[in-house]
Amino acid sequence: MKSLVKITKLFLGVVVALLVVGMTTTSFASSHYKYRVTRTAFDKVSVGSNNGNGGTSLKQLEKDFGSPKLKSSRTVDNVRATMLVYSGVDNDKNAAAIVELINNKVIYKELTGYQYSL
C-alpha cells in the first residue's frame, strides 16, 4: 500500500511539473495530435482497486481516446505503474485527462485545467 502511495505522489509531481512547463512554453496542441477525449467519455472510465481490478483497461482507453499526448512508466517497490495524459478535453487545449494504471487497468483518474459549466 505504501508503494502505491509513493507511485501516486511521484506521478502527480511529474504531471504537475510537465503541465506547468508544457502550458507555459508550448501548447499541448500540435498538428499531429488529435483531441479525442470528451468529458462524458472520461466520466465513464472506471477506477479499479489498488491492483487494477475493475478498472478500465489500457486497450479500452486506446480504443476510445487514441494515443495519449504523454505516456510514462515507473517501477517502485516492484510495482510497475503507467501514467497517461490526454490533452484537449472537449477540445480545450488547456484541459487534460490524466489516468494512472497498474496491471494495465486504471487505478486513478483526474481532470486538470477543465472549466466546468453549469
N, CA and C atoms as a LAMMPS dump frame, in Angstrom:
ITEM: TIMESTEP
0
ITEM: NUMBER OF ATOMS
354
ITEM: BOX BOUNDS ff ff ff
-5.0000000000000000e+02 5.0000000000000000e+02
-5.0000000000000000e+02 5.0000000000000000e+02
-5.0000000000000000e+02 5.0000000000000000e+02
ITEM: ATOMS id mol type element x y z
1 1 1 N 0.823 -1.194 0
2 1 2 C 0 0 0
3 1 3 C 0.863 1.252 0
4 2 1 N 1.968 1.225 0.79
5 2 2 C 2.858 2.383 0.821
6 2 3 C 3.495 2.628 -0.536
7 3 1 N 3.799 1.536 -1.269
8 3 2 C 4.402 1.702 -2.589
9 3 3 C 3.415 2.368 -3.549
10 4 1 N 2.135 2.056 -3.431
11 4 2 C 1.132 2.685 -4.29
12 4 3 C 1.037 4.173 -3.998
13 5 1 N 1.099 4.538 -2.738
14 5 2 C 1.071 5.953 -2.361
15 5 3 C 2.3 6.66 -2.911
16 6 1 N 3.473 6.012 -2.829
17 6 2 C 4.706 6.593 -3.374
18 6 3 C 4.579 6.813 -4.88
19 7 1 N 4.058 5.808 -5.569
20 7 2 C 3.904 5.902 -7.023
21 7 3 C 2.955 7.042 -7.381
22 8 1 N 1.825 7.108 -6.697
23 8 2 C 0.844 8.153 -6.988
24 8 3 C 1.43 9.537 -6.744
25 9 1 N 2.129 9.722 -5.634
26 9 2 C 2.744 11.016 -5.349
27 9 3 C 3.797 11.36 -6.396
28 10 1 N 4.588 10.38 -6.783
29 10 2 C 5.615 10.596 -7.797
30 10 3 C 4.981 11.023 -9.111
31 11 1 N 3.956 10.309 -9.544
32 11 2 C 3.303 10.648 -10.8
33 11 3 C 2.642 12.014 -10.755
34 12 1 N 1.962 12.312 -9.664
35 12 2 C 1.305 13.612 -9.572
36 12 3 C 2.32 14.746 -9.631
37 13 1 N 3.45 14.57 -8.982
38 13 2 C 4.503 15.585 -9.052
39 13 3 C 5.02 15.761 -10.469
40 14 1 N 5.241 14.651 -11.156
41 14 2 C 5.714 14.704 -12.541
42 14 3 C 4.667 15.351 -13.436
43 15 1 N 3.403 14.983 -13.252
44 15 2 C 2.328 15.541 -14.076
45 15 3 C 2.236 17.05 -13.895
46 16 1 N 2.232 17.496 -12.662
47 16 2 C 2.133 18.932 -12.408
48 16 3 C 3.297 19.662 -13.051
49 17 1 N 4.501 19.138 -12.879
50 17 2 C 5.675 19.782 -13.47
51 17 3 C 5.578 19.825 -14.992
52 18 1 N 5.185 18.715 -15.596
53 18 2 C 5.077 18.675 -17.054
54 18 3 C 3.971 19.595 -17.567
55 19 1 N 2.86 19.632 -16.871
56 19 2 C 1.77 20.502 -17.308
57 19 3 C 2.153 21.968 -17.202
58 20 1 N 2.804 22.346 -16.116
59 20 2 C 3.226 23.742 -15.959
60 20 3 C 4.217 24.12 -17.052
61 21 1 N 5.22 23.282 -17.258
62 21 2 C 6.214 23.561 -18.286
63 21 3 C 5.574 23.545 -19.666
64 22 1 N 4.744 22.543 -19.923
65 22 2 C 4.102 22.423 -21.231
66 22 3 C 3.184 23.579 -21.554
67 23 1 N 2.447 24.056 -20.573
68 23 2 C 1.498 25.132 -20.827
69 23 3 C 2.167 26.494 -20.887
70 24 1 N 3.333 26.622 -20.279
71 24 2 C 3.99 27.923 -20.313
72 24 3 C 4.95 28.056 -21.485
73 25 1 N 5.453 26.934 -22.003
74 25 2 C 6.408 27.037 -23.096
75 25 3 C 5.812 26.697 -24.458
76 26 1 N 4.94 25.709 -24.47
77 26 2 C 4.306 25.328 -25.728
78 26 3 C 2.889 24.892 -25.442
79 27 1 N 2.081 24.946 -26.44
80 27 2 C 0.697 24.482 -26.299
81 27 3 C 0.667 22.97 -26.434
82 28 1 N -0.321 22.322 -25.788
83 28 2 C -0.492 20.889 -25.981
84 28 3 C -0.857 20.592 -27.433
85 29 1 N -1.44 21.562 -28.1
86 29 2 C -1.898 21.345 -29.465
87 29 3 C -0.711 21.18 -30.401
88 30 1 N -0.794 20.216 -31.271
89 30 2 C 0.195 20.062 -32.327
90 30 3 C -0.534 19.567 -33.557
91 31 1 N 0.122 19.673 -34.674
92 31 2 C -0.535 19.288 -35.915
93 31 3 C -0.754 17.776 -35.995
94 32 1 N -0.042 16.994 -35.182
95 32 2 C -0.16 15.545 -35.249
96 32 3 C -1.033 14.95 -34.156
97 33 1 N -1.406 15.725 -33.185
98 33 2 C -2.18 15.21 -32.066
99 33 3 C -3.638 15.584 -32.251
100 34 1 N -4.524 14.618 -32.069
101 34 2 C -5.962 14.869 -32.226
102 34 3 C -6.652 14.759 -30.886
103 35 1 N -7.464 15.747 -30.574
104 35 2 C -8.235 15.716 -29.336
105 35 3 C -9.381 14.731 -29.502
106 36 1 N -9.439 13.733 -28.618
107 36 2 C -10.495 12.734 -28.726
108 36 3 C -11.228 12.516 -27.422
109 37 1 N -10.793 13.172 -26.346
110 37 2 C -11.402 12.947 -25.046
111 37 3 C -12.525 13.943 -24.816
112 38 1 N -13.679 13.424 -24.461
113 38 2 C -14.786 14.29 -24.054
114 38 3 C -15.025 14.061 -22.569
115 39 1 N -15.611 15.046 -21.934
116 39 2 C -15.909 14.918 -20.503
117 39 3 C -16.846 13.743 -20.264
118 40 1 N -17.822 13.576 -21.118
119 40 2 C -18.791 12.485 -20.98
120 40 3 C -18.091 11.129 -21.05
121 41 1 N -17.201 10.964 -22.019
122 41 2 C -16.482 9.696 -22.17
123 41 3 C -15.521 9.468 -21.003
124 42 1 N -14.854 10.533 -20.549
125 42 2 C -13.913 10.398 -19.437
126 42 3 C -14.629 10.014 -18.142
127 43 1 N -15.831 10.538 -17.953
128 43 2 C -16.607 10.186 -16.758
129 43 3 C -16.935 8.692 -16.718
130 44 1 N -16.955 8.038 -17.872
131 44 2 C -17.275 6.613 -17.952
132 44 3 C -16.082 5.716 -17.648
133 45 1 N -14.883 6.278 -17.578
134 45 2 C -13.696 5.492 -17.253
135 45 3 C -13.827 4.997 -15.812
136 46 1 N -13.698 3.694 -15.629
137 46 2 C -13.837 3.087 -14.296
138 46 3 C -12.5 3.041 -13.584
139 47 1 N -12.524 3.397 -12.309
140 47 2 C -11.334 3.315 -11.469
141 47 3 C -11.413 2.021 -10.682
142 48 1 N -10.359 1.204 -10.785
143 48 2 C -10.342 -0.079 -10.107
144 48 3 C -9.701 -0.018 -8.736
145 49 1 N -9.485 -1.173 -8.17
146 49 2 C -8.834 -1.296 -6.867
147 49 3 C -7.343 -0.997 -7.01
148 50 1 N -6.604 -1.089 -5.917
149 50 2 C -5.173 -0.785 -5.927
150 50 3 C -4.363 -1.645 -6.892
151 51 1 N -4.849 -2.834 -7.222
152 51 2 C -4.138 -3.679 -8.174
153 51 3 C -4.764 -3.619 -9.571
154 52 1 N -5.736 -2.742 -9.753
155 52 2 C -6.335 -2.537 -11.064
156 52 3 C -7.632 -3.278 -11.304
157 53 1 N -7.977 -4.229 -10.449
158 53 2 C -9.211 -4.995 -10.657
159 53 3 C -10.415 -4.067 -10.753
160 54 1 N -11.173 -4.223 -11.832
161 54 2 C -12.38 -3.436 -12.035
162 54 3 C -12.159 -2.138 -12.794
163 55 1 N -10.904 -1.804 -13.057
164 55 2 C -10.609 -0.566 -13.775
165 55 3 C -10.672 -0.745 -15.281
166 56 1 N -10.932 0.35 -15.975
167 56 2 C -10.93 0.336 -17.434
168 56 3 C -9.545 -0.086 -17.922
169 57 1 N -9.493 -0.892 -18.964
170 57 2 C -8.216 -1.407 -19.474
171 57 3 C -7.511 -0.392 -20.368
172 58 1 N -6.208 -0.549 -20.459
173 58 2 C -5.397 0.274 -21.362
174 58 3 C -5.895 0.111 -22.794
175 59 1 N -6.225 -1.086 -23.167
176 59 2 C -6.727 -1.357 -24.52
177 59 3 C -7.996 -0.542 -24.803
178 60 1 N -8.906 -0.486 -23.829
179 60 2 C -10.153 0.273 -24
180 60 3 C -9.86 1.771 -24.082
181 61 1 N -8.947 2.265 -23.247
182 61 2 C -8.576 3.689 -23.304
183 61 3 C -8.04 4.051 -24.68
184 62 1 N -7.147 3.219 -25.201
185 62 2 C -6.568 3.484 -26.516
186 62 3 C -7.635 3.428 -27.607
187 63 1 N -8.591 2.529 -27.45
188 63 2 C -9.686 2.442 -28.42
189 63 3 C -10.556 3.702 -28.375
190 64 1 N -10.896 4.147 -27.158
191 64 2 C -11.782 5.295 -27.004
192 64 3 C -11.097 6.633 -27.262
193 65 1 N -9.846 6.773 -26.803
194 65 2 C -9.193 8.079 -26.816
195 65 3 C -7.983 8.171 -27.739
196 66 1 N -7.547 7.063 -28.3
197 66 2 C -6.367 7.094 -29.158
198 66 3 C -5.085 7.112 -28.331
199 67 1 N -4.026 7.559 -28.947
200 67 2 C -2.739 7.632 -28.256
201 67 3 C -2.701 8.838 -27.335
202 68 1 N -2.125 8.683 -26.157
203 68 2 C -2.035 9.82 -25.238
204 68 3 C -0.972 10.806 -25.702
205 69 1 N -1.075 12.023 -25.228
206 69 2 C -0.065 13.04 -25.516
207 69 3 C 1.233 12.706 -24.789
208 70 1 N 1.102 12.102 -23.617
209 70 2 C 2.255 11.745 -22.801
210 70 3 C 2.01 10.383 -22.177
211 71 1 N 3.045 9.537 -22.187
212 71 2 C 2.972 8.225 -21.54
213 71 3 C 4.271 8.027 -20.773
214 72 1 N 4.136 7.677 -19.496
215 72 2 C 5.31 7.495 -18.661
216 72 3 C 5.095 6.301 -17.753
217 73 1 N 6.138 5.483 -17.583
218 73 2 C 6.05 4.322 -16.696
219 73 3 C 7.16 4.385 -15.667
220 74 1 N 6.852 3.907 -14.471
221 74 2 C 7.807 3.869 -13.369
222 74 3 C 7.58 2.577 -12.582
223 75 1 N 8.668 2.081 -11.987
224 75 2 C 8.574 0.936 -11.095
225 75 3 C 9.071 1.362 -9.723
226 76 1 N 8.229 1.169 -8.718
227 76 2 C 8.576 1.467 -7.333
228 76 3 C 8.202 0.246 -6.504
229 77 1 N 9.155 -0.266 -5.741
230 77 2 C 8.921 -1.453 -4.909
231 77 3 C 8.304 -2.6 -5.713
232 78 1 N 8.868 -2.834 -6.898
233 78 2 C 8.437 -3.916 -7.792
234 78 3 C 7.012 -3.768 -8.304
235 79 1 N 6.454 -2.579 -8.228
236 79 2 C 5.128 -2.322 -8.784
237 79 3 C 5.31 -1.382 -9.966
238 80 1 N 4.884 -1.814 -11.137
239 80 2 C 5.01 -1.003 -12.352
240 80 3 C 3.708 -0.244 -12.571
241 81 1 N 3.842 1.061 -12.687
242 81 2 C 2.677 1.923 -12.923
243 81 3 C 2.912 2.731 -14.188
244 82 1 N 1.841 3.011 -14.882
245 82 2 C 1.909 3.801 -16.11
246 82 3 C 0.966 4.98 -15.977
247 83 1 N 1.435 6.13 -16.405
248 83 2 C 0.611 7.337 -16.396
249 83 3 C 0.396 7.769 -17.845
250 84 1 N -0.843 8.107 -18.157
251 84 2 C -1.191 8.618 -19.481
252 84 3 C -1.809 9.991 -19.313
253 85 1 N -1.438 10.906 -20.201
254 85 2 C -2.029 12.24 -20.198
255 85 3 C -2.614 12.485 -21.583
256 86 1 N -3.907 12.75 -21.596
257 86 2 C -4.611 13.105 -22.834
258 86 3 C -4.952 14.583 -22.744
259 87 1 N -4.532 15.356 -23.716
260 87 2 C -4.836 16.786 -23.68
261 87 3 C -6.043 17.092 -24.553
262 88 1 N -6.594 18.273 -24.324
263 88 2 C -7.683 18.736 -25.161
264 88 3 C -9.043 18.171 -24.818
265 89 1 N -9.352 18.026 -23.545
266 89 2 C -10.67 17.528 -23.155
267 89 3 C -11.736 18.492 -23.668
268 90 1 N -12.722 17.965 -24.358
269 90 2 C -13.766 18.775 -25.006
270 90 3 C -13.161 19.869 -25.883
271 91 1 N -12.057 19.529 -26.557
272 91 2 C -11.34 20.425 -27.476
273 91 3 C -10.775 21.679 -26.82
274 92 1 N -10.603 21.664 -25.51
275 92 2 C -9.961 22.776 -24.795
276 92 3 C -8.491 22.418 -24.631
277 93 1 N -7.607 23.126 -25.318
278 93 2 C -6.181 22.785 -25.302
279 93 3 C -5.555 22.908 -23.919
280 94 1 N -6.189 23.604 -22.995
281 94 2 C -5.645 23.761 -21.648
282 94 3 C -6.148 22.703 -20.669
283 95 1 N -7.049 21.851 -21.107
284 95 2 C -7.605 20.816 -20.232
285 95 3 C -6.945 19.475 -20.551
286 96 1 N -6.682 18.707 -19.508
287 96 2 C -6.047 17.403 -19.698
288 96 3 C -6.728 16.353 -18.829
289 97 1 N -6.762 15.146 -19.348
290 97 2 C -7.264 13.987 -18.609
291 97 3 C -6.06 13.12 -18.268
292 98 1 N -5.929 12.781 -16.992
293 98 2 C -4.785 12.012 -16.516
294 98 3 C -5.308 10.701 -15.945
295 99 1 N -4.682 9.601 -16.347
296 99 2 C -5.026 8.307 -15.772
297 99 3 C -3.744 7.603 -15.35
298 100 1 N -3.842 6.846 -14.273
299 100 2 C -2.733 6.031 -13.808
300 100 3 C -3.191 4.583 -13.827
301 101 1 N -2.313 3.709 -14.309
302 101 2 C -2.659 2.304 -14.464
303 101 3 C -1.672 1.406 -13.725
304 102 1 N -2.198 0.34 -13.163
305 102 2 C -1.412 -0.762 -12.612
306 102 3 C -1.975 -2.011 -13.285
307 103 1 N -1.104 -2.892 -13.741
308 103 2 C -1.54 -4.104 -14.46
309 103 3 C -2.425 -3.744 -15.653
310 104 1 N -2.105 -2.621 -16.309
311 104 2 C -2.847 -2.138 -17.486
312 104 3 C -4.32 -1.869 -17.216
313 105 1 N -4.637 -1.52 -15.968
314 105 2 C -6.001 -1.152 -15.577
315 105 3 C -5.957 0.149 -14.794
316 106 1 N -6.955 0.998 -14.983
317 106 2 C -7 2.306 -14.338
318 106 3 C -7.197 2.164 -12.829
319 107 1 N -6.325 2.853 -12.081
320 107 2 C -6.473 2.912 -10.621
321 107 3 C -6.696 4.348 -10.137
322 108 1 N -6.55 5.329 -11.052
323 108 2 C -6.681 6.74 -10.678
324 108 3 C -7.002 7.528 -11.938
325 109 1 N -7.865 8.53 -11.799
326 109 2 C -8.136 9.416 -12.926
327 109 3 C -8.386 10.823 -12.401
328 110 1 N -8.073 11.808 -13.242
329 110 2 C -8.225 13.21 -12.845
330 110 3 C -8.327 14.087 -14.084
331 111 1 N -9.117 15.146 -13.971
332 111 2 C -9.156 16.192 -14.985
333 111 3 C -8.418 17.396 -14.415
334 112 1 N -7.625 18.052 -15.229
335 112 2 C -6.949 19.256 -14.789
336 112 3 C -7.126 20.334 -15.85
337 113 1 N -7.308 21.56 -15.395
338 113 2 C -7.489 22.672 -16.322
339 113 3 C -8.844 22.697 -17.002
340 114 1 N -9.753 21.849 -16.564
341 114 2 C -11.07 21.757 -17.197
342 114 3 C -12.002 22.787 -16.59
343 115 1 N -12.684 23.53 -17.429
344 115 2 C -13.629 24.549 -16.971
345 115 3 C -15.034 23.961 -16.994
346 116 1 N -15.561 23.727 -15.8
347 116 2 C -16.922 23.202 -15.682
348 116 3 C -17.919 24.313 -15.99
349 117 1 N -18.957 23.968 -16.708
350 117 2 C -20.02 24.943 -16.962
351 117 3 C -21.303 24.398 -16.361
352 118 1 N -22.056 25.296 -15.773
353 118 2 C -23.294 24.89 -15.11
354 118 3 C -24.49 25.105 -16.005
